[in-house]
Amino acid sequence: MDNTTYHYDVPKNLVWVAHIVIGLVIAYIGYLIINDRPIDKNYATALQVIGVIAALYHAHLWYSHRNKK
């Protein structure tokens, strides 16, 4: 593995862009909540999917590396 990819040869730039886009979506949803505006079902669904994926990914990391020190 070189310095331009993560595991499974996923390009780092792709991961960075995905994190930025997801962060912007979450920030926009937060903006809507703060200003008491209705949240579109698509945004709510996207937020739920992101949360489930993040939880599963971190559970996978914890399970995979639980015995490594």
Phi and psi in radians as a Rosetta constraint file:
Dihedral C 1 N 2 CA 2 C 2 CIRCULARHARMONIC -1.715 0.35
Dihedral N 2 CA 2 C 2 N 3 CIRCULARHARMONIC -3.027 0.35
Dihedral C 2 N 3 CA 3 C 3 CIRCULARHARMONIC -1.395 0.35
Dihedral N 3 CA 3 C 3 N 4 CIRCULARHARMONIC -0.059 0.35
Dihedral C 3 N 4 CA 4 C 4 CIRCULARHARMONIC -1.781 0.35
Dihedral N 4 CA 4 C 4 N 5 CIRCULARHARMONIC -0.011 0.35
Dihedral C 4 N 5 CA 5 C 5 CIRCULARHARMONIC -2.354 0.35
Dihedral N 5 CA 5 C 5 N 6 CIRCULARHARMONIC 2.778 0.35
Dihedral C 5 N 6 CA 6 C 6 CIRCULARHARMONIC -1.764 0.35
Dihedral N 6 CA 6 C 6 N 7 CIRCULARHARMONIC -2.820 0.35
Dihedral C 6 N 7 CA 7 C 7 CIRCULARHARMONIC -1.021 0.35
Dihedral N 7 CA 7 C 7 N 8 CIRCULARHARMONIC 2.632 0.35
Dihedral C 7 N 8 CA 8 C 8 CIRCULARHARMONIC 1.039 0.35
Dihedral N 8 CA 8 C 8 N 9 CIRCULARHARMONIC 0.452 0.35
Dihedral C 8 N 9 CA 9 C 9 CIRCULARHARMONIC 1.001 0.35
Dihedral N 9 CA 9 C 9 N 10 CIRCULARHARMONIC 0.559 0.35
Dihedral C 9 N 10 CA 10 C 10 CIRCULARHARMONIC -1.351 0.35
Dihedral N 10 CA 10 C 10 N 11 CIRCULARHARMONIC 2.168 0.35
Dihedral C 10 N 11 CA 11 C 11 CIRCULARHARMONIC -1.071 0.35
Dihedral N 11 CA 11 C 11 N 12 CIRCULARHARMONIC 2.384 0.35
Dihedral C 11 N 12 CA 12 C 12 CIRCULARHARMONIC -1.052 0.35
Dihedral N 12 CA 12 C 12 N 13 CIRCULARHARMONIC -0.680 0.35
Dihedral C 12 N 13 CA 13 C 13 CIRCULARHARMONIC -1.060 0.35
Dihedral N 13 CA 13 C 13 N 14 CIRCULARHARMONIC -0.645 0.35
Dihedral C 13 N 14 CA 14 C 14 CIRCULARHARMONIC -1.131 0.35
Dihedral N 14 CA 14 C 14 N 15 CIRCULARHARMONIC -0.734 0.35
Dihedral C 14 N 15 CA 15 C 15 CIRCULARHARMONIC -1.128 0.35
Dihedral N 15 CA 15 C 15 N 16 CIRCULARHARMONIC -0.760 0.35
Dihedral C 15 N 16 CA 16 C 16 CIRCULARHARMONIC -1.082 0.35
Dihedral N 16 CA 16 C 16 N 17 CIRCULARHARMONIC -0.795 0.35
Dihedral C 16 N 17 CA 17 C 17 CIRCULARHARMONIC -1.111 0.35
Dihedral N 17 CA 17 C 17 N 18 CIRCULARHARMONIC -0.722 0.35
Dihedral C 17 N 18 CA 18 C 18 CIRCULARHARMONIC -1.074 0.35
Dihedral N 18 CA 18 C 18 N 19 CIRCULARHARMONIC -0.746 0.35
Dihedral C 18 N 19 CA 19 C 19 CIRCULARHARMONIC -1.113 0.35
Dihedral N 19 CA 19 C 19 N 20 CIRCULARHARMONIC -0.699 0.35
Dihedral C 19 N 20 CA 20 C 20 CIRCULARHARMONIC -1.143 0.35
Dihedral N 20 CA 20 C 20 N 21 CIRCULARHARMONIC -0.787 0.35
Dihedral C 20 N 21 CA 21 C 21 CIRCULARHARMONIC -1.130 0.35
Dihedral N 21 CA 21 C 21 N 22 CIRCULARHARMONIC -0.790 0.35
Dihedral C 21 N 22 CA 22 C 22 CIRCULARHARMONIC -1.084 0.35
Dihedral N 22 CA 22 C 22 N 23 CIRCULARHARMONIC -0.715 0.35
Dihedral C 22 N 23 CA 23 C 23 CIRCULARHARMONIC -1.069 0.35
Dihedral N 23 CA 23 C 23 N 24 CIRCULARHARMONIC -0.719 0.35
Dihedral C 23 N 24 CA 24 C 24 CIRCULARHARMONIC -1.147 0.35
Dihedral N 24 CA 24 C 24 N 25 CIRCULARHARMONIC -0.695 0.35
Dihedral C 24 N 25 CA 25 C 25 CIRCULARHARMONIC -1.095 0.35
Dihedral N 25 CA 25 C 25 N 26 CIRCULARHARMONIC -0.798 0.35
Dihedral C 25 N 26 CA 26 C 26 CIRCULARHARMONIC -1.132 0.35
Dihedral N 26 CA 26 C 26 N 27 CIRCULARHARMONIC -0.686 0.35
Dihedral C 26 N 27 CA 27 C 27 CIRCULARHARMONIC -1.110 0.35
Dihedral N 27 CA 27 C 27 N 28 CIRCULARHARMONIC -0.693 0.35
Dihedral C 27 N 28 CA 28 C 28 CIRCULARHARMONIC -1.144 0.35
Dihedral N 28 CA 28 C 28 N 29 CIRCULARHARMONIC -0.741 0.35
Dihedral C 28 N 29 CA 29 C 29 CIRCULARHARMONIC -1.092 0.35
Dihedral N 29 CA 29 C 29 N 30 CIRCULARHARMONIC -0.723 0.35
Dihedral C 29 N 30 CA 30 C 30 CIRCULARHARMONIC -1.060 0.35
Dihedral N 30 CA 30 C 30 N 31 CIRCULARHARMONIC -0.712 0.35
Dihedral C 30 N 31 CA 31 C 31 CIRCULARHARMONIC -1.041 0.35
Dihedral N 31 CA 31 C 31 N 32 CIRCULARHARMONIC -0.774 0.35
Dihedral C 31 N 32 CA 32 C 32 CIRCULARHARMONIC -1.085 0.35
Dihedral N 32 CA 32 C 32 N 33 CIRCULARHARMONIC -0.728 0.35
Dihedral C 32 N 33 CA 33 C 33 CIRCULARHARMONIC -1.147 0.35
Dihedral N 33 CA 33 C 33 N 34 CIRCULARHARMONIC -0.785 0.35
Dihedral C 33 N 34 CA 34 C 34 CIRCULARHARMONIC -1.057 0.35
Dihedral N 34 CA 34 C 34 N 35 CIRCULARHARMONIC -0.655 0.35
Dihedral C 34 N 35 CA 35 C 35 CIRCULARHARMONIC -1.626 0.35
Dihedral N 35 CA 35 C 35 N 36 CIRCULARHARMONIC 0.294 0.35
Dihedral C 35 N 36 CA 36 C 36 CIRCULARHARMONIC 0.900 0.35
Dihedral N 36 CA 36 C 36 N 37 CIRCULARHARMONIC 0.704 0.35
Dihedral C 36 N 37 CA 37 C 37 CIRCULARHARMONIC -1.750 0.35
Dihedral N 37 CA 37 C 37 N 38 CIRCULARHARMONIC 2.619 0.35
Dihedral C 37 N 38 CA 38 C 38 CIRCULARHARMONIC -1.176 0.35
Dihedral N 38 CA 38 C 38 N 39 CIRCULARHARMONIC 2.523 0.35
Dihedral C 38 N 39 CA 39 C 39 CIRCULARHARMONIC -1.737 0.35
Dihedral N 39 CA 39 C 39 N 40 CIRCULARHARMONIC 2.192 0.35
Dihedral C 39 N 40 CA 40 C 40 CIRCULARHARMONIC -1.056 0.35
Dihedral N 40 CA 40 C 40 N 41 CIRCULARHARMONIC 2.527 0.35
Dihedral C 40 N 41 CA 41 C 41 CIRCULARHARMONIC -1.051 0.35
Dihedral N 41 CA 41 C 41 N 42 CIRCULARHARMONIC -0.559 0.35
Dihedral C 41 N 42 CA 42 C 42 CIRCULARHARMONIC -1.131 0.35
Dihedral N 42 CA 42 C 42 N 43 CIRCULARHARMONIC -0.712 0.35
Dihedral C 42 N 43 CA 43 C 43 CIRCULARHARMONIC -1.173 0.35
Dihedral N 43 CA 43 C 43 N 44 CIRCULARHARMONIC -0.721 0.35
Dihedral C 43 N 44 CA 44 C 44 CIRCULARHARMONIC -1.113 0.35
Dihedral N 44 CA 44 C 44 N 45 CIRCULARHARMONIC -0.739 0.35
Dihedral C 44 N 45 CA 45 C 45 CIRCULARHARMONIC -1.127 0.35
Dihedral N 45 CA 45 C 45 N 46 CIRCULARHARMONIC -0.749 0.35
Dihedral C 45 N 46 CA 46 C 46 CIRCULARHARMONIC -1.066 0.35
Dihedral N 46 CA 46 C 46 N 47 CIRCULARHARMONIC -0.723 0.35
Dihedral C 46 N 47 CA 47 C 47 CIRCULARHARMONIC -1.129 0.35
Dihedral N 47 CA 47 C 47 N 48 CIRCULARHARMONIC -0.703 0.35
Dihedral C 47 N 48 CA 48 C 48 CIRCULARHARMONIC -1.128 0.35
Dihedral N 48 CA 48 C 48 N 49 CIRCULARHARMONIC -0.768 0.35
Dihedral C 48 N 49 CA 49 C 49 CIRCULARHARMONIC -1.108 0.35
Dihedral N 49 CA 49 C 49 N 50 CIRCULARHARMONIC -0.772 0.35
Dihedral C 49 N 50 CA 50 C 50 CIRCULARHARMONIC -1.047 0.35
Dihedral N 50 CA 50 C 50 N 51 CIRCULARHARMONIC -0.748 0.35
Dihedral C 50 N 51 CA 51 C 51 CIRCULARHARMONIC -1.115 0.35
Dihedral N 51 CA 51 C 51 N 52 CIRCULARHARMONIC -0.758 0.35
Dihedral C 51 N 52 CA 52 C 52 CIRCULARHARMONIC -1.153 0.35
Dihedral N 52 CA 52 C 52 N 53 CIRCULARHARMONIC -0.765 0.35
Dihedral C 52 N 53 CA 53 C 53 CIRCULARHARMONIC -1.081 0.35
Dihedral N 53 CA 53 C 53 N 54 CIRCULARHARMONIC -0.765 0.35
Dihedral C 53 N 54 CA 54 C 54 CIRCULARHARMONIC -1.093 0.35
Dihedral N 54 CA 54 C 54 N 55 CIRCULARHARMONIC -0.756 0.35
Dihedral C 54 N 55 CA 55 C 55 CIRCULARHARMONIC -1.120 0.35
Dihedral N 55 CA 55 C 55 N 56 CIRCULARHARMONIC -0.781 0.35
Dihedral C 55 N 56 CA 56 C 56 CIRCULARHARMONIC -1.133 0.35
Dihedral N 56 CA 56 C 56 N 57 CIRCULARHARMONIC -0.716 0.35
Dihedral C 56 N 57 CA 57 C 57 CIRCULARHARMONIC -1.109 0.35
Dihedral N 57 CA 57 C 57 N 58 CIRCULARHARMONIC -0.787 0.35
Dihedral C 57 N 58 CA 58 C 58 CIRCULARHARMONIC -1.225 0.35
Dihedral N 58 CA 58 C 58 N 59 CIRCULARHARMONIC -0.587 0.35
Dihedral C 58 N 59 CA 59 C 59 CIRCULARHARMONIC -1.123 0.35
Dihedral N 59 CA 59 C 59 N 60 CIRCULARHARMONIC -0.698 0.35
Dihedral C 59 N 60 CA 60 C 60 CIRCULARHARMONIC -1.080 0.35
Dihedral N 60 CA 60 C 60 N 61 CIRCULARHARMONIC -0.801 0.35
Dihedral C 60 N 61 CA 61 C 61 CIRCULARHARMONIC -1.080 0.35
Dihedral N 61 CA 61 C 61 N 62 CIRCULARHARMONIC -0.771 0.35
Dihedral C 61 N 62 CA 62 C 62 CIRCULARHARMONIC -1.079 0.35
Dihedral N 62 CA 62 C 62 N 63 CIRCULARHARMONIC -0.798 0.35
Dihedral C 62 N 63 CA 63 C 63 CIRCULARHARMONIC -1.148 0.35
Dihedral N 63 CA 63 C 63 N 64 CIRCULARHARMONIC -0.716 0.35
Dihedral C 63 N 64 CA 64 C 64 CIRCULARHARMONIC -1.200 0.35
Dihedral N 64 CA 64 C 64 N 65 CIRCULARHARMONIC -0.560 0.35
Dihedral C 64 N 65 CA 65 C 65 CIRCULARHARMONIC -1.968 0.35
Dihedral N 65 CA 65 C 65 N 66 CIRCULARHARMONIC 0.256 0.35
Dihedral C 65 N 66 CA 66 C 66 CIRCULARHARMONIC -1.136 0.35
Dihedral N 66 CA 66 C 66 N 67 CIRCULARHARMONIC -0.495 0.35
Dihedral C 66 N 67 CA 67 C 67 CIRCULARHARMONIC -1.784 0.35
Dihedral N 67 CA 67 C 67 N 68 CIRCULARHARMONIC -0.041 0.35
Dihedral C 67 N 68 CA 68 C 68 CIRCULARHARMONIC -1.555 0.35
Dihedral N 68 CA 68 C 68 N 69 CIRCULARHARMONIC 2.280 0.35
